[in-house]
Amino acid sequence: MEAGDGTEEPPLPLALSRFHVSQEFGFLLPDPLTELPAPYGPWMEIAHELPQLIASHQLRSRVHQMPQLSTQHLRGREELHLAHLVLSFITMGYVWQEGEEGTVQVLPRNIAVPYWEVSEALGLQPILSHADFVLANWRRKDPNGPLEIENLDTIFKLPGGESLQGFILVTLLVEKAAVPGIKAIVRALHAILQGDEETLHRALEELAGAIEAMGEALRRMHDYVDPAVFYAVIRIFLSGWKDNPAMPDGLIYEGVSEEPMAFSGGSAAQSTVLHAFDELLGIHHSEDCTAFLHRMRDYMPRPHRAFVEEIHRAPSLRQHVLSSGALRLRVAFNRCVSALTDFRSYHITIVTKYITVAAAKAKARRAELGAGPAVAKPPSALEAKGTGGSHIFSFLKSIRDTTREGMISA
């Protein structure tokens, strides 16, 4: 089609803006709000003091004194996301203030009711998820500066100090590294429809490069997160009340339901990025893993979930590459699958260091020093599980292996 002939190019099958996906930030919330309207001052005051309130065991009493606020003054998606972030952080602090042996059975109505309403409006669950913890919990120190870790800060904090901040911000950088790959998905699906081999090949190369860059970003975890702090301090505040022996009955959201409800904690499996890549590349996981991954989609923002479903419905990239017979497409496709396999292998390495090895060291230290009150007891309920409730090693190894099986053989 020649330019200037009066016809317009057809729209791409997946317009990112339709799914609240940013050209610059991907699934990250672009430059999130950091302040709510004045009526929500009581929430903000508590949220900004969380580490101190939890350390001094005062958070629960402060929450009990908090007025029940109406959500009617919240306007637009950005304010709703910030409100969800605030209420998620307060809720996790409230539930886990006394550790896994001092949990509560009821979330008070003054937090439960507005939390439920905001969650319903966003299509999110009423618990801290990846969408809050990472995607909406960042700000630049210098508003005009780069999106680099030295110029980034979190909006809210939980116990864990610099390691908690490092964990959030490194994960954010992994999401940012994925952005060229997200845009490559759109180009690849468009190229399939157009029968444009050149554009498809370029899109696959861009996707592979993005996945490799995500692995490089993930390696920075070692520089910013202390395994002992992650295991003994941070991890419990990411834990949910589903498939968690510390809270076998779930949590009653007072004023919402008289029956307890169970929700999974934050998990890397709630990141839309890898779901989108799996769908594009036609990766098929085991029945158990697929069931868990699909359940984690309920913890994504509604438009992001719809983006993944749209990719699932699109023409099969794998079938297109096979039927084209083009060697360079097969090589580029396999580079994507190989990069994704390597990323998942490296994730296993990280989890080994931050959970398995850290757990063993914590136990050894406790045995060495005795069980006196001076020795903090790390949480044990999720020793073999992820914060999302999965049996973490069997799950991660299974999805890594089924990813590798997605290679197209010669």
Salt bridges, closest charged atoms under 4 A:
ASP31 OD1 - ARG140 NE 3.27
GLU49 OE1 - ARG62 NH1 3.31
GLU98 OE2 - HIS57 ND1 2.85
GLU100 OE2 - LYS377 NZ 3.97
GLU101 OE2 - LYS377 NZ 3.39
ASP132 OD1 - HIS84 ND1 2.64
GLU150 OE2 - ARG220 NH2 3.83
ASP153 OD2 - ARG139 NH2 3.14
ASP153 OD1 - LYS157 NZ 3.08
GLU175 OE2 - HIS130 NE2 2.68
GLU197 OE2 - ARG328 NE 3.19
GLU198 OE2 - ARG202 NH1 3.98
GLU198 OE1 - ARG328 NH2 2.91
GLU205 OE2 - HIS201 NE2 3.83
GLU205 OE1 - ARG335 NH1 2.43
GLU206 OE1 - ARG187 NH2 2.61
GLU212 OE1 - ARG335 NH2 2.88
ASP243 OD2 - ARG295 NH2 3.34
ASP278 OD2 - HIS285 NE2 2.76
ASP278 OD1 - ARG344 NH1 2.92
GLU279 OE2 - ARG297 NH2 2.97
GLU279 OE1 - HIS312 ND1 2.93
GLU310 OE2 - ARG18 NH2 3.35
GLU310 OE1 - ARG313 NH2 2.84
GLU383 OE1 - LYS363 NZ 3.38
ASP401 OD1 - ARG400 NE 2.72
ASP401 OD1 - ARG404 NH1 3.44
